[in-house]
Each structure stands twice: as C-alpha cells, then as structure tokens.
C-alpha cells in the first residue's frame, strides 16, 4: 500500500507544476480575450454613451439589428468579398506551394522570403497602389483591358470603386495579394511533410505530375485545408482594413463594399452608438462560430467518407 502511494504522489505534484506553467496563457486569455467578450455582451443590452452615461434597453439593439437594411447589406458584402478572395487565393497558394516544394528548385530561401513581403507591407501602401491600379480612367487594369480589346464587348472604363461587384473584386485582389504568401507557406510546410515514397510509388505506377498532385498531394492536405478554411472564414468575417483604406468608413457612397467589421466601426466612430456596435459584434461572433462549426463538420464528414 505504501508503494502505491509513493508512486502516485509525485505524479500529482508534477500535475500541479504543469498547471502552474500553463496558467499564464489562461490568465492572459481571460483578461484580454474572455472579459472583453463578456463586457461586449453586457454593453449590447444598453444605450451606451461614454460621456452621457448609459441606460438598460434590453433586446432593443438586437431588434433594431434584425431590421437594419444596412446590416444585411454588410453581411452580403462580407460574404461576397470572402468568396471572391478565398477561392482564387486557395488555388494560387496550392500551385505556388507545389512549385516551391520541387526538390530541384534553386534559391528556395529567396523565393520563400519574397512571398512574405506582401504580408509585412503596410496595408495603407497596398491600398494606395491598388487604388491606382484600379483607377477608372488611367488605372493599369482598365488600360490593359483596352489593349486586350475587351472594350469591343462592352468592358471598358470600369468604375472599380462606385460599382458593387467591381469594388468587391478590387478589395478581394488586395486581400489575395497580402495573404497569398502566408497561405502558400502553410501549404508548403504540409507538402514537405508528405512522405516521398508516395510520390515514388505513384511515379512507378505511371502517374503524371498533375495526377500526383491530384491523388497524392491534395488528399494528404485535408487537415491543412480544413484549418485554412476555418481561419479564412474567421478572417473573412473580420475584413476591415482593406475596405476602410480603399473607400472610407461607410464603404463607398452607397455602401457597396461596407463589411460587418466596417459597419461596426462606423457605429462607434461616426454614430457614437456603442451599445448597437456591441450588438453587431455579438452577431459577428455568432456568425463566426456557426460557420466555423459547419465548415468543420462538413470537411470532417468528407474526410471520413473518403477514408
């Protein structure tokens, strides 16, 4: 009996030290993560003015939110920009990662470093450059379209700021430019972890490079694709800096690219409605949790059915 207690006691002691070592993470998360969320939920039930005080109004902010046409427009714009940016970004990132995974590629460190340059570039600089690229009269994109002869089929001098779909494409292009390198390196890390034996076996069976990419690489990246889909969804629902720097707080003259995060910011800075902005923040959080859960369940079921 004494031997059992002597062998168990050190284990409990080690557990206590382990909890002590990981406790800073939970303390920091509680202060800077959990408490702001709880306070936001609390504020959403008030008409909150930091100068004039606040009064409890119950679910009035949420009732107004569900009947606010600007909120639903922001939801549509957010999902539109997300879809236009995420799908091409994923395809390009997979192709770039597959190119960088080539064992015969020279200057690997150089190319991987170059991919991170847009990631560390100031968003303001990116917005200025893309505003010039997508200028209506003298922007390089419209000039290139004229040289390609697209004006003969009615595609010329597109207003990349004033129209809804073109503005979404322009903002999505900024997002792709900034995030492409980061996504490529994430996929590259996963590709380098794939055993080379699988490619050698496929090559011996007569599979081409395209077939190896389709039947070997992509199935091995399921977990990474799931991770990037969830992270991309969360980031897409929080799209803020790109539309703000591209067209101002209201997201264009007719709110053609006003996103959820930008609409929340407008309520705080312009309208001084902190309680209503908190309700929008709660709605964004709920949408993020629901969509991330659906993405996880769908990708998990697909992965399970394929296995």
C-alpha positions in Angstrom: 0.0 0.0 0.0 2.8 2.3 0.8 4.5 1.6 -2.5 1.3 2.7 -4.4 1.0 6.0 -2.6 4.7 6.7 -3.1 4.4 6.2 -6.8 1.3 8.3 -7.2 2.2 11.2 -5.1 5.0 12.6 -7.4 2.6 12.4 -10.4 0.1 14.7 -8.7 2.9 17.0 -7.8 4.1 17.2 -11.4 0.5 17.9 -12.5 0.4 20.9 -10.2 3.6 22.2 -11.6 2.3 21.7 -15.1 -0.9 23.6 -14.4 1.2 26.4 -12.9 3.3 26.6 -16.1 0.3 26.8 -18.4 -1.7 29.2 -16.2 -0.2 32.4 -17.7 -1.9 31.6 -21.0 -5.3 31.2 -19.4 -4.8 34.3 -17.3 -3.9 36.4 -20.3 -6.7 34.9 -22.3 -9.2 35.7 -19.5 -8.1 39.3 -19.2 -7.6 40.2 -22.9 -10.0 37.6 -24.5 -12.8 36.4 -22.3 -13.5 39.6 -20.3 -13.8 41.8 -23.4 -16.3 39.3 -24.9 -18.4 39.3 -21.8 -18.3 43.1 -21.5 -19.3 43.4 -25.1 -22.3 41.2 -24.5 -23.2 43.3 -21.4 -22.9 46.6 -23.3 -25.2 45.3 -26.1 -28.1 45.5 -23.7 -27.6 49.2 -23.1 -27.9 52.5 -24.8 -24.3 53.3 -24.0 -22.7 56.7 -24.2 -19.3 57.0 -22.6 -19.9 60.7 -21.8 -23.6 60.9 -21.0 -23.9 57.6 -19.3 -26.0 54.5 -20.2 -29.4 53.0 -19.6 -30.7 49.5 -19.9 -32.9 48.9 -23.0 -32.9 45.0 -23.1 -33.0 43.5 -26.5 -33.8 46.7 -28.4 -30.4 46.8 -30.1 -30.8 43.3 -31.4 -34.4 44.1 -32.6 -33.1 47.1 -34.5 -30.2 45.0 -35.8 -32.5 42.4 -37.4 -34.5 45.1 -39.2 -31.5 47.2 -40.3 -31.1 47.0 -44.1 -27.5 48.3 -43.8 -26.6 45.4 -41.6 -27.9 42.9 -44.1 -26.0 44.7 -46.9 -22.9 44.5 -44.9 -23.5 40.7 -44.4 -23.9 40.3 -48.2 -20.8 42.3 -49.0 -18.7 40.5 -46.4 -19.6 37.0 -47.8 -19.2 38.2 -51.4 -15.7 39.6 -50.8 -14.8 36.5 -48.8 -15.8 34.1 -51.6 -14.2 36.2 -54.4 -10.9 36.3 -52.4 -10.7 32.9 -50.7 -11.3 30.6 -53.6 -8.7 32.1 -56.0 -6.3 32.5 -53.1 -6.5 28.8 -52.2 -5.9 27.7 -55.8 -3.0 30.0 -56.3 -1.5 29.2 -52.9 -1.6 25.4 -53.6 0.0 25.9 -57.0 2.8 28.1 -55.6 3.4 25.7 -52.7 3.6 22.8 -55.1 6.1 24.8 -57.2 8.2 25.6 -54.1 8.1 22.0 -53.0 10.1 21.0 -56.0 13.4 19.4 -54.7 15.3 20.7 -57.7 14.3 24.3 -57.2 17.2 26.7 -56.8 17.1 29.7 -54.4 14.3 28.2 -52.1 15.0 30.5 -49.2 14.9 33.6 -51.5 11.5 32.6 -53.0 10.0 31.8 -49.7 11.2 35.2 -48.3 9.8 37.1 -51.3 6.4 35.5 -50.6 6.3 37.1 -47.2 6.9 40.6 -48.4 3.3 41.5 -49.1 2.4 40.1 -45.7 4.6 42.6 -43.9 3.8 45.5 -46.2 1.7 48.3 -44.8 -2.0 48.0 -45.7 -2.1 51.7 -46.4 0.7 51.3 -49.0 -1.2 48.4 -50.6 -4.4 50.4 -50.7 -2.7 53.3 -52.4 -1.1 51.0 -55.0 -4.3 49.1 -55.8 -6.3 52.4 -55.9 -4.0 53.4 -58.8 -4.2 50.0 -60.4 -8.0 50.0 -60.4 -8.4 53.7 -61.4 -11.4 54.3 -63.7 -9.7 56.3 -66.4 -6.0 55.7 -66.1 -5.7 52.7 -64.0 -3.5 49.9 -65.3 -6.3 47.3 -65.2 -8.6 49.3 -67.4 -5.7 50.2 -69.7 -4.8 46.6 -70.0 -8.4 45.7 -70.9 -8.4 48.3 -73.6 -5.2 46.9 -75.1 -6.7 43.4 -75.0 -9.7 44.6 -77.0 -12.3 44.0 -74.3 -13.8 47.4 -75.0 -15.4 45.9 -78.1 -17.6 43.6 -75.9 -18.6 46.4 -73.6 -15.9 46.0 -70.9 -14.1 49.3 -70.6 -13.5 52.1 -68.0 -15.0 50.0 -65.2 -15.7 52.0 -62.0 -13.8 49.9 -59.6 -15.0 52.0 -56.6 -18.5 53.1 -57.4 -19.9 49.7 -58.6 -20.6 46.8 -56.2 -19.1 43.7 -57.9 -16.0 45.6 -59.4 -15.3 47.1 -55.9 -15.6 43.6 -54.4 -13.1 42.3 -56.9 -10.7 45.2 -56.3 -10.8 44.6 -52.5 -10.5 40.9 -52.9 -7.4 41.4 -55.0 -5.8 43.3 -52.2 -6.7 40.5 -49.8 -5.3 37.9 -52.1 -2.1 39.9 -52.6 -1.5 40.3 -48.9 -2.4 36.7 -47.8 -1.2 34.6 -50.7 2.4 34.2 -49.5 1.3 33.3 -46.0 -1.1 30.7 -47.2 1.5 29.3 -49.7 4.0 28.8 -46.9 1.4 27.0 -44.7 0.6 24.6 -47.6 4.3 24.2 -48.4 5.1 23.1 -44.8 2.4 20.4 -45.1 3.6 19.3 -48.5 7.1 18.9 -47.3 5.8 16.6 -44.6 4.3 14.2 -47.1 6.4 11.0 -47.5 8.3 11.0 -50.7 7.6 7.2 -51.0 4.0 8.1 -52.0 5.2 10.1 -55.0 7.8 7.5 -56.0 5.1 4.8 -55.9 2.7 6.9 -57.9 5.5 7.7 -60.5 6.3 4.0 -60.8 2.6 3.3 -61.5 2.7 5.8 -64.4 1.1 8.8 -62.7 1.9 12.2 -64.2 2.8 15.3 -62.1 -0.8 16.5 -62.4 -2.2 13.2 -61.3 0.3 13.0 -58.4 -0.8 16.5 -57.3 -4.5 15.5 -57.5 -4.4 12.0 -56.0 -1.4 12.3 -53.6 -0.9 15.9 -52.6 -4.5 17.1 -52.2 -5.7 14.1 -50.1 -2.7 14.5 -47.8 -3.6 18.2 -47.2 -7.1 17.7 -45.9 -6.3 18.7 -42.4 -4.4 21.8 -43.6 -7.2 22.7 -46.0 -9.7 22.4 -43.1 -7.6 24.6 -40.9 -7.1 27.2 -43.6 -10.9 27.2 -44.4 -11.8 27.9 -40.8 -9.1 30.5 -40.4 -10.0 32.1 -43.7 -13.7 32.2 -42.7 -12.9 33.9 -39.4 -10.6 36.4 -41.2 -13.2 37.0 -44.0 -15.9 37.9 -41.5 -13.5 40.4 -39.9 -12.5 42.1 -43.2 -11.9 45.7 -42.2 -8.7 47.5 -43.2 -8.9 46.8 -46.9 -12.4 48.4 -47.5 -11.6 51.2 -44.9 -8.5 52.3 -46.7 -10.0 51.8 -50.2 -13.1 53.9 -49.8 -13.7 55.3 -46.3 -15.7 54.4 -43.2 -19.0 53.9 -44.9 -17.7 51.6 -47.6 -18.4 53.7 -50.6 -21.1 56.3 -51.5 -23.9 53.7 -51.5 -22.2 51.3 -49.0 -21.4 49.0 -51.9 -18.4 47.4 -50.0 -19.4 48.0 -46.4 -18.4 44.9 -44.4 -19.6 43.8 -41.0 -16.4 45.0 -39.2 -16.5 48.3 -41.1 -20.2 48.8 -40.2 -19.4 48.1 -36.5 -16.6 50.7 -36.7 -18.9 53.2 -38.3 -21.4 52.9 -35.4 -18.6 53.6 -32.9 -16.7 56.4 -34.6 -19.4 58.2 -36.6 -22.7 57.5 -34.9 -21.3 57.0 -31.3 -23.7 54.0 -30.8 -21.5 51.8 -28.6 -24.4 49.6 -27.5 -25.6 49.0 -31.1 -22.0 48.3 -32.1 -21.7 45.8 -29.3 -24.8 44.0 -30.7 -23.2 43.9 -34.1 -20.0 42.4 -32.5 -22.1 39.7 -30.8 -23.8 38.9 -34.2 -20.4 38.7 -35.9 -19.2 36.3 -33.2 -22.3 34.1 -33.5 -22.0 34.0 -37.3 -18.3 33.1 -37.0 -18.9 30.2 -34.6 -21.8 28.9 -36.7 -20.0 29.0 -40.0 -16.7 27.6 -38.5 -18.7 24.7 -36.9 -20.4 24.0 -40.2 -17.1 24.1 -42.1 -15.5 21.7 -39.6 -18.4 19.2 -39.7 -18.6 19.2 -43.5 -14.9 18.8 -44.0 -14.7 16.1 -41.3 -17.5 14.2 -42.9 -15.9 14.5 -46.4 -12.6 13.3 -44.9 -14.3 10.4 -43.2 -16.2 9.4 -46.3 -13.1 9.4 -48.4 -11.2 7.3 -45.9 
